[in-house]
């Protein structure tokens, strides 16, 4: 099941997954209507990477996450925020009250959801006029580094079908989800620099990446290390990355 794809990966996910750029957060709070009094459902919240950035703006945030490992990590990391509420729920059954939410956010997770069932749930929990925002940190597809990284994943990760870069390959899901198929698309530069540990960790944090008990693990790590060595400068490698978001109404 999709809810178990990240079991056992909470520590590495929290440590090596990037945050979202300041320009994206500014867009939410300067243009999309978010403010410090907003009540937000961050659905598929994982370890709470986006959740934290919303909490830091003062908003009340319900982090909805079905995976026990990921949710417990978020609860630990976000324990200092009085405006954070952890919820054991799914995208299709958030367990939140009817019409209790101003905004729904989804970071790196919408492609795991049943789009129609999630739409119905958003219609139930959002207040009238409420907005949904879907966002992905995405490797730049045209980069030689990224293409070689993908070839390594294809070779050593049986479940790899491509990096989750947004909804370019599944736009029909966006048309199904948003009201009348209407939504706004925004893109923000978000180049990320990694040392060797970070580059390996980012690759191992993926749902399809092998764990230490799998036969391909050492070969995968060695291949990623070789890739880093070819592209690194002064012990760092810069990965071209963009942040893509899609926002609109669902009712």
Order of alpha helices (4+ residues) and beta strands (2+ residues): alpha-alpha-beta-alpha-beta-alpha-beta-beta-alpha-beta-alpha-alpha-beta-beta-alpha-alpha-beta-beta
